Amino acid sequence: MDVPLIYNNGPLKKYLKLYVLKQMLLRGYKHPVVSLTANNPYTNPAIELDRMRIQVRVSCNKFSNDRRENITTILRTLE
């Protein structure tokens, strides 16, 4: 069984929680506080998702120092 890899990244985990909550609300789930009609990013996950999208993408694309060194070593050996 294949399981997708989810990075241990705080903003990504928050984004995934909000995404799942948004999808549940779109399918008819009634939450006592959160709704898609509110104009507040704290109670409307769709607004917060739009705001976080670029931030999460940037945080996932960052390389660690070890990964950066591995990439430079590979690129040097290709020449």
Number of C-alpha atoms within 10 A of each C-alpha: 3 4 5 6 6 9 9 9 11 11 16 19 14 13 19 13 13 17 16 12 19 19 13 13 17 12 9 8 12 11 10 6 9 17 20 15 9 14 11 14 15 13 15 20 24 22 15 16 19 12 12 15 13 11 13 18 12 9 13 15 8 10 11 9 9 9 11 12 12 12 12 12 11 11 10 9 7 7 5
